[in-house]
Amino acid sequence: MAHVPMDDIEQIWNGIPSKSWDAMESYLINAKGKPEGISDTLVNMMLDFIPDWQDQPFPESPVELYNFVNDRLRMAA
């Protein structure tokens, strides 16, 4: 089962100035293919799911984002 580590979530959180699914999607697209940071496997997986998450309010903290993303990935497994 896929799991996004908290350090990756914090990297995403700190990298998006406006807290929204669109900003997260843009951040992940830019992170793709870089040797450092979040693995491309996790980037691709989250990019696949973001359209399904768009109807949910964006989490208000890194911990909420961590719980949201990992709960959704667990449900999809």
Phi and psi restraints in degrees (range 20) as a CNS / XPLOR table:
assign (resid 1 and name C) (resid 2 and name N)
       (resid 2 and name CA) (resid 2 and name C) 1.0 -75.4 20.0 2
assign (resid 2 and name N) (resid 2 and name CA)
       (resid 2 and name C) (resid 3 and name N) 1.0 146.1 20.0 2
assign (resid 2 and name C) (resid 3 and name N)
       (resid 3 and name CA) (resid 3 and name C) 1.0 -146.9 20.0 2
assign (resid 3 and name N) (resid 3 and name CA)
       (resid 3 and name C) (resid 4 and name N) 1.0 131.3 20.0 2
assign (resid 3 and name C) (resid 4 and name N)
       (resid 4 and name CA) (resid 4 and name C) 1.0 -97.8 20.0 2
assign (resid 4 and name N) (resid 4 and name CA)
       (resid 4 and name C) (resid 5 and name N) 1.0 116.7 20.0 2
assign (resid 4 and name C) (resid 5 and name N)
       (resid 5 and name CA) (resid 5 and name C) 1.0 -64.3 20.0 2
assign (resid 5 and name N) (resid 5 and name CA)
       (resid 5 and name C) (resid 6 and name N) 1.0 153.9 20.0 2
assign (resid 5 and name C) (resid 6 and name N)
       (resid 6 and name CA) (resid 6 and name C) 1.0 -59.5 20.0 2
assign (resid 6 and name N) (resid 6 and name CA)
       (resid 6 and name C) (resid 7 and name N) 1.0 -36.6 20.0 2
assign (resid 6 and name C) (resid 7 and name N)
       (resid 7 and name CA) (resid 7 and name C) 1.0 -64.6 20.0 2
assign (resid 7 and name N) (resid 7 and name CA)
       (resid 7 and name C) (resid 8 and name N) 1.0 -33.3 20.0 2
assign (resid 7 and name C) (resid 8 and name N)
       (resid 8 and name CA) (resid 8 and name C) 1.0 -68.9 20.0 2
assign (resid 8 and name N) (resid 8 and name CA)
       (resid 8 and name C) (resid 9 and name N) 1.0 -41.1 20.0 2
assign (resid 8 and name C) (resid 9 and name N)
       (resid 9 and name CA) (resid 9 and name C) 1.0 -61.8 20.0 2
assign (resid 9 and name N) (resid 9 and name CA)
       (resid 9 and name C) (resid 10 and name N) 1.0 -43.4 20.0 2
assign (resid 9 and name C) (resid 10 and name N)
       (resid 10 and name CA) (resid 10 and name C) 1.0 -64.2 20.0 2
assign (resid 10 and name N) (resid 10 and name CA)
       (resid 10 and name C) (resid 11 and name N) 1.0 -36.5 20.0 2
assign (resid 10 and name C) (resid 11 and name N)
       (resid 11 and name CA) (resid 11 and name C) 1.0 -62.8 20.0 2
assign (resid 11 and name N) (resid 11 and name CA)
       (resid 11 and name C) (resid 12 and name N) 1.0 -44.4 20.0 2
assign (resid 11 and name C) (resid 12 and name N)
       (resid 12 and name CA) (resid 12 and name C) 1.0 -62.9 20.0 2
assign (resid 12 and name N) (resid 12 and name CA)
       (resid 12 and name C) (resid 13 and name N) 1.0 -50.4 20.0 2
assign (resid 12 and name C) (resid 13 and name N)
       (resid 13 and name CA) (resid 13 and name C) 1.0 -55.2 20.0 2
assign (resid 13 and name N) (resid 13 and name CA)
       (resid 13 and name C) (resid 14 and name N) 1.0 -47.3 20.0 2
assign (resid 13 and name C) (resid 14 and name N)
       (resid 14 and name CA) (resid 14 and name C) 1.0 -72.2 20.0 2
assign (resid 14 and name N) (resid 14 and name CA)
       (resid 14 and name C) (resid 15 and name N) 1.0 -18.8 20.0 2
assign (resid 14 and name C) (resid 15 and name N)
       (resid 15 and name CA) (resid 15 and name C) 1.0 -92.3 20.0 2
assign (resid 15 and name N) (resid 15 and name CA)
       (resid 15 and name C) (resid 16 and name N) 1.0 -5.8 20.0 2
assign (resid 15 and name C) (resid 16 and name N)
       (resid 16 and name CA) (resid 16 and name C) 1.0 -113.7 20.0 2
assign (resid 16 and name N) (resid 16 and name CA)
       (resid 16 and name C) (resid 17 and name N) 1.0 114.5 20.0 2
assign (resid 16 and name C) (resid 17 and name N)
       (resid 17 and name CA) (resid 17 and name C) 1.0 -68.1 20.0 2
assign (resid 17 and name N) (resid 17 and name CA)
       (resid 17 and name C) (resid 18 and name N) 1.0 -41.1 20.0 2
assign (resid 17 and name C) (resid 18 and name N)
       (resid 18 and name CA) (resid 18 and name C) 1.0 -103.9 20.0 2
assign (resid 18 and name N) (resid 18 and name CA)
       (resid 18 and name C) (resid 19 and name N) 1.0 126.5 20.0 2
assign (resid 18 and name C) (resid 19 and name N)
       (resid 19 and name CA) (resid 19 and name C) 1.0 -81.4 20.0 2
assign (resid 19 and name N) (resid 19 and name CA)
       (resid 19 and name C) (resid 20 and name N) 1.0 95.8 20.0 2
assign (resid 19 and name C) (resid 20 and name N)
       (resid 20 and name CA) (resid 20 and name C) 1.0 -154.3 20.0 2
assign (resid 20 and name N) (resid 20 and name CA)
       (resid 20 and name C) (resid 21 and name N) 1.0 162.0 20.0 2
assign (resid 20 and name C) (resid 21 and name N)
       (resid 21 and name CA) (resid 21 and name C) 1.0 -64.9 20.0 2
assign (resid 21 and name N) (resid 21 and name CA)
       (resid 21 and name C) (resid 22 and name N) 1.0 -36.5 20.0 2
assign (resid 21 and name C) (resid 22 and name N)
       (resid 22 and name CA) (resid 22 and name C) 1.0 -63.2 20.0 2
assign (resid 22 and name N) (resid 22 and name CA)
       (resid 22 and name C) (resid 23 and name N) 1.0 -42.7 20.0 2
assign (resid 22 and name C) (resid 23 and name N)
       (resid 23 and name CA) (resid 23 and name C) 1.0 -65.3 20.0 2
assign (resid 23 and name N) (resid 23 and name CA)
       (resid 23 and name C) (resid 24 and name N) 1.0 -39.8 20.0 2
assign (resid 23 and name C) (resid 24 and name N)
       (resid 24 and name CA) (resid 24 and name C) 1.0 -64.6 20.0 2
assign (resid 24 and name N) (resid 24 and name CA)
       (resid 24 and name C) (resid 25 and name N) 1.0 -41.8 20.0 2
assign (resid 24 and name C) (resid 25 and name N)
       (resid 25 and name CA) (resid 25 and name C) 1.0 -61.1 20.0 2
assign (resid 25 and name N) (resid 25 and name CA)
       (resid 25 and name C) (resid 26 and name N) 1.0 -45.5 20.0 2
assign (resid 25 and name C) (resid 26 and name N)
       (resid 26 and name CA) (resid 26 and name C) 1.0 -61.4 20.0 2
assign (resid 26 and name N) (resid 26 and name CA)
       (resid 26 and name C) (resid 27 and name N) 1.0 -42.6 20.0 2
assign (resid 26 and name C) (resid 27 and name N)
       (resid 27 and name CA) (resid 27 and name C) 1.0 -60.3 20.0 2
assign (resid 27 and name N) (resid 27 and name CA)
       (resid 27 and name C) (resid 28 and name N) 1.0 -45.9 20.0 2
assign (resid 27 and name C) (resid 28 and name N)
       (resid 28 and name CA) (resid 28 and name C) 1.0 -65.9 20.0 2
assign (resid 28 and name N) (resid 28 and name CA)
       (resid 28 and name C) (resid 29 and name N) 1.0 -39.0 20.0 2
assign (resid 28 and name C) (resid 29 and name N)
       (resid 29 and name CA) (resid 29 and name C) 1.0 -60.4 20.0 2
assign (resid 29 and name N) (resid 29 and name CA)
       (resid 29 and name C) (resid 30 and name N) 1.0 -42.2 20.0 2
assign (resid 29 and name C) (resid 30 and name N)
       (resid 30 and name CA) (resid 30 and name C) 1.0 -70.9 20.0 2
assign (resid 30 and name N) (resid 30 and name CA)
       (resid 30 and name C) (resid 31 and name N) 1.0 -27.7 20.0 2
assign (resid 30 and name C) (resid 31 and name N)
       (resid 31 and name CA) (resid 31 and name C) 1.0 -78.7 20.0 2
assign (resid 31 and name N) (resid 31 and name CA)
       (resid 31 and name C) (resid 32 and name N) 1.0 -19.4 20.0 2
assign (resid 31 and name C) (resid 32 and name N)
       (resid 32 and name CA) (resid 32 and name C) 1.0 -63.6 20.0 2
assign (resid 32 and name N) (resid 32 and name CA)
       (resid 32 and name C) (resid 33 and name N) 1.0 132.9 20.0 2
assign (resid 32 and name C) (resid 33 and name N)
       (resid 33 and name CA) (resid 33 and name C) 1.0 85.4 20.0 2
assign (resid 33 and name N) (resid 33 and name CA)
       (resid 33 and name C) (resid 34 and name N) 1.0 -0.1 20.0 2
assign (resid 33 and name C) (resid 34 and name N)
       (resid 34 and name CA) (resid 34 and name C) 1.0 -86.6 20.0 2
assign (resid 34 and name N) (resid 34 and name CA)
       (resid 34 and name C) (resid 35 and name N) 1.0 139.8 20.0 2
assign (resid 34 and name C) (resid 35 and name N)
       (resid 35 and name CA) (resid 35 and name C) 1.0 -68.1 20.0 2
assign (resid 35 and name N) (resid 35 and name CA)
       (resid 35 and name C) (resid 36 and name N) 1.0 -27.6 20.0 2
assign (resid 35 and name C) (resid 36 and name N)
       (resid 36 and name CA) (resid 36 and name C) 1.0 -103.3 20.0 2
assign (resid 36 and name N) (resid 36 and name CA)
       (resid 36 and name C) (resid 37 and name N) 1.0 160.4 20.0 2
assign (resid 36 and name C) (resid 37 and name N)
       (resid 37 and name CA) (resid 37 and name C) 1.0 94.7 20.0 2
assign (resid 37 and name N) (resid 37 and name CA)
       (resid 37 and name C) (resid 38 and name N) 1.0 -148.4 20.0 2
assign (resid 37 and name C) (resid 38 and name N)
       (resid 38 and name CA) (resid 38 and name C) 1.0 -72.4 20.0 2
assign (resid 38 and name N) (resid 38 and name CA)
       (resid 38 and name C) (resid 39 and name N) 1.0 137.7 20.0 2
assign (resid 38 and name C) (resid 39 and name N)
       (resid 39 and name CA) (resid 39 and name C) 1.0 -65.4 20.0 2
assign (resid 39 and name N) (resid 39 and name CA)
       (resid 39 and name C) (resid 40 and name N) 1.0 148.0 20.0 2
assign (resid 39 and name C) (resid 40 and name N)
       (resid 40 and name CA) (resid 40 and name C) 1.0 -60.9 20.0 2
assign (resid 40 and name N) (resid 40 and name CA)
       (resid 40 and name C) (resid 41 and name N) 1.0 -31.3 20.0 2
assign (resid 40 and name C) (resid 41 and name N)
       (resid 41 and name CA) (resid 41 and name C) 1.0 -60.7 20.0 2
assign (resid 41 and name N) (resid 41 and name CA)
       (resid 41 and name C) (resid 42 and name N) 1.0 -48.0 20.0 2
assign (resid 41 and name C) (resid 42 and name N)
       (resid 42 and name CA) (resid 42 and name C) 1.0 -68.5 20.0 2
assign (resid 42 and name N) (resid 42 and name CA)
       (resid 42 and name C) (resid 43 and name N) 1.0 -39.0 20.0 2
assign (resid 42 and name C) (resid 43 and name N)
       (resid 43 and name CA) (resid 43 and name C) 1.0 -58.8 20.0 2
assign (resid 43 and name N) (resid 43 and name CA)
       (resid 43 and name C) (resid 44 and name N) 1.0 -50.7 20.0 2
assign (resid 43 and name C) (resid 44 and name N)
       (resid 44 and name CA) (resid 44 and name C) 1.0 -61.6 20.0 2
assign (resid 44 and name N) (resid 44 and name CA)
       (resid 44 and name C) (resid 45 and name N) 1.0 -40.7 20.0 2
assign (resid 44 and name C) (resid 45 and name N)
       (resid 45 and name CA) (resid 45 and name C) 1.0 -63.4 20.0 2
assign (resid 45 and name N) (resid 45 and name CA)
       (resid 45 and name C) (resid 46 and name N) 1.0 -46.6 20.0 2
assign (resid 45 and name C) (resid 46 and name N)
       (resid 46 and name CA) (resid 46 and name C) 1.0 -66.4 20.0 2
assign (resid 46 and name N) (resid 46 and name CA)
       (resid 46 and name C) (resid 47 and name N) 1.0 -38.2 20.0 2
assign (resid 46 and name C) (resid 47 and name N)
       (resid 47 and name CA) (resid 47 and name C) 1.0 -61.4 20.0 2
assign (resid 47 and name N) (resid 47 and name CA)
       (resid 47 and name C) (resid 48 and name N) 1.0 -35.9 20.0 2
assign (resid 47 and name C) (resid 48 and name N)
       (resid 48 and name CA) (resid 48 and name C) 1.0 -64.9 20.0 2
assign (resid 48 and name N) (resid 48 and name CA)
       (resid 48 and name C) (resid 49 and name N) 1.0 -33.4 20.0 2
assign (resid 48 and name C) (resid 49 and name N)
       (resid 49 and name CA) (resid 49 and name C) 1.0 -91.4 20.0 2
assign (resid 49 and name N) (resid 49 and name CA)
       (resid 49 and name C) (resid 50 and name N) 1.0 -22.1 20.0 2
assign (resid 49 and name C) (resid 50 and name N)
       (resid 50 and name CA) (resid 50 and name C) 1.0 -53.9 20.0 2
assign (resid 50 and name N) (resid 50 and name CA)
       (resid 50 and name C) (resid 51 and name N) 1.0 -41.3 20.0 2
assign (resid 50 and name C) (resid 51 and name N)
       (resid 51 and name CA) (resid 51 and name C) 1.0 -57.0 20.0 2
assign (resid 51 and name N) (resid 51 and name CA)
       (resid 51 and name C) (resid 52 and name N) 1.0 -33.6 20.0 2
assign (resid 51 and name C) (resid 52 and name N)
       (resid 52 and name CA) (resid 52 and name C) 1.0 -74.3 20.0 2
assign (resid 52 and name N) (resid 52 and name CA)
       (resid 52 and name C) (resid 53 and name N) 1.0 -22.9 20.0 2
assign (resid 52 and name C) (resid 53 and name N)
       (resid 53 and name CA) (resid 53 and name C) 1.0 -89.5 20.0 2
assign (resid 53 and name N) (resid 53 and name CA)
       (resid 53 and name C) (resid 54 and name N) 1.0 -11.8 20.0 2
assign (resid 53 and name C) (resid 54 and name N)
       (resid 54 and name CA) (resid 54 and name C) 1.0 -56.7 20.0 2
assign (resid 54 and name N) (resid 54 and name CA)
       (resid 54 and name C) (resid 55 and name N) 1.0 -28.5 20.0 2
assign (resid 54 and name C) (resid 55 and name N)
       (resid 55 and name CA) (resid 55 and name C) 1.0 -82.5 20.0 2
assign (resid 55 and name N) (resid 55 and name CA)
       (resid 55 and name C) (resid 56 and name N) 1.0 -1.8 20.0 2
assign (resid 55 and name C) (resid 56 and name N)
       (resid 56 and name CA) (resid 56 and name C) 1.0 -99.7 20.0 2
assign (resid 56 and name N) (resid 56 and name CA)
       (resid 56 and name C) (resid 57 and name N) 1.0 146.3 20.0 2
assign (resid 56 and name C) (resid 57 and name N)
       (resid 57 and name CA) (resid 57 and name C) 1.0 -63.4 20.0 2
assign (resid 57 and name N) (resid 57 and name CA)
       (resid 57 and name C) (resid 58 and name N) 1.0 144.6 20.0 2
assign (resid 57 and name C) (resid 58 and name N)
       (resid 58 and name CA) (resid 58 and name C) 1.0 -70.8 20.0 2
assign (resid 58 and name N) (resid 58 and name CA)
       (resid 58 and name C) (resid 59 and name N) 1.0 136.3 20.0 2
assign (resid 58 and name C) (resid 59 and name N)
       (resid 59 and name CA) (resid 59 and name C) 1.0 -56.4 20.0 2
assign (resid 59 and name N) (resid 59 and name CA)
       (resid 59 and name C) (resid 60 and name N) 1.0 154.8 20.0 2
assign (resid 59 and name C) (resid 60 and name N)
       (resid 60 and name CA) (resid 60 and name C) 1.0 -98.4 20.0 2
assign (resid 60 and name N) (resid 60 and name CA)
       (resid 60 and name C) (resid 61 and name N) 1.0 -0.1 20.0 2
assign (resid 60 and name C) (resid 61 and name N)
       (resid 61 and name CA) (resid 61 and name C) 1.0 -154.9 20.0 2
assign (resid 61 and name N) (resid 61 and name CA)
       (resid 61 and name C) (resid 62 and name N) 1.0 163.4 20.0 2
assign (resid 61 and name C) (resid 62 and name N)
       (resid 62 and name CA) (resid 62 and name C) 1.0 -59.6 20.0 2
assign (resid 62 and name N) (resid 62 and name CA)
       (resid 62 and name C) (resid 63 and name N) 1.0 -37.3 20.0 2
assign (resid 62 and name C) (resid 63 and name N)
       (resid 63 and name CA) (resid 63 and name C) 1.0 -65.6 20.0 2
assign (resid 63 and name N) (resid 63 and name CA)
       (resid 63 and name C) (resid 64 and name N) 1.0 -42.8 20.0 2
assign (resid 63 and name C) (resid 64 and name N)
       (resid 64 and name CA) (resid 64 and name C) 1.0 -63.8 20.0 2
assign (resid 64 and name N) (resid 64 and name CA)
       (resid 64 and name C) (resid 65 and name N) 1.0 -40.0 20.0 2
assign (resid 64 and name C) (resid 65 and name N)
       (resid 65 and name CA) (resid 65 and name C) 1.0 -63.8 20.0 2
assign (resid 65 and name N) (resid 65 and name CA)
       (resid 65 and name C) (resid 66 and name N) 1.0 -44.0 20.0 2
assign (resid 65 and name C) (resid 66 and name N)
       (resid 66 and name CA) (resid 66 and name C) 1.0 -56.6 20.0 2
assign (resid 66 and name N) (resid 66 and name CA)
       (resid 66 and name C) (resid 67 and name N) 1.0 -50.5 20.0 2
assign (resid 66 and name C) (resid 67 and name N)
       (resid 67 and name CA) (resid 67 and name C) 1.0 -63.9 20.0 2
assign (resid 67 and name N) (resid 67 and name CA)
       (resid 67 and name C) (resid 68 and name N) 1.0 -43.2 20.0 2
assign (resid 67 and name C) (resid 68 and name N)
       (resid 68 and name CA) (resid 68 and name C) 1.0 -60.7 20.0 2
assign (resid 68 and name N) (resid 68 and name CA)
       (resid 68 and name C) (resid 69 and name N) 1.0 -53.7 20.0 2
assign (resid 68 and name C) (resid 69 and name N)
       (resid 69 and name CA) (resid 69 and name C) 1.0 -60.9 20.0 2
assign (resid 69 and name N) (resid 69 and name CA)
       (resid 69 and name C) (resid 70 and name N) 1.0 -48.8 20.0 2
assign (resid 69 and name C) (resid 70 and name N)
       (resid 70 and name CA) (resid 70 and name C) 1.0 -71.1 20.0 2
assign (resid 70 and name N) (resid 70 and name CA)
       (resid 70 and name C) (resid 71 and name N) 1.0 -33.3 20.0 2
assign (resid 70 and name C) (resid 71 and name N)
       (resid 71 and name CA) (resid 71 and name C) 1.0 -63.5 20.0 2
assign (resid 71 and name N) (resid 71 and name CA)
       (resid 71 and name C) (resid 72 and name N) 1.0 -43.5 20.0 2
assign (resid 71 and name C) (resid 72 and name N)
       (resid 72 and name CA) (resid 72 and name C) 1.0 -66.7 20.0 2
assign (resid 72 and name N) (resid 72 and name CA)
       (resid 72 and name C) (resid 73 and name N) 1.0 -39.3 20.0 2
assign (resid 72 and name C) (resid 73 and name N)
       (resid 73 and name CA) (resid 73 and name C) 1.0 -66.5 20.0 2
assign (resid 73 and name N) (resid 73 and name CA)
       (resid 73 and name C) (resid 74 and name N) 1.0 -38.2 20.0 2
assign (resid 73 and name C) (resid 74 and name N)
       (resid 74 and name CA) (resid 74 and name C) 1.0 -64.6 20.0 2
assign (resid 74 and name N) (resid 74 and name CA)
       (resid 74 and name C) (resid 75 and name N) 1.0 -41.7 20.0 2
assign (resid 74 and name C) (resid 75 and name N)
       (resid 75 and name CA) (resid 75 and name C) 1.0 -65.9 20.0 2
assign (resid 75 and name N) (resid 75 and name CA)
       (resid 75 and name C) (resid 76 and name N) 1.0 -31.4 20.0 2
assign (resid 75 and name C) (resid 76 and name N)
       (resid 76 and name CA) (resid 76 and name C) 1.0 -79.6 20.0 2
assign (resid 76 and name N) (resid 76 and name CA)
       (resid 76 and name C) (resid 77 and name N) 1.0 -17.5 20.0 2
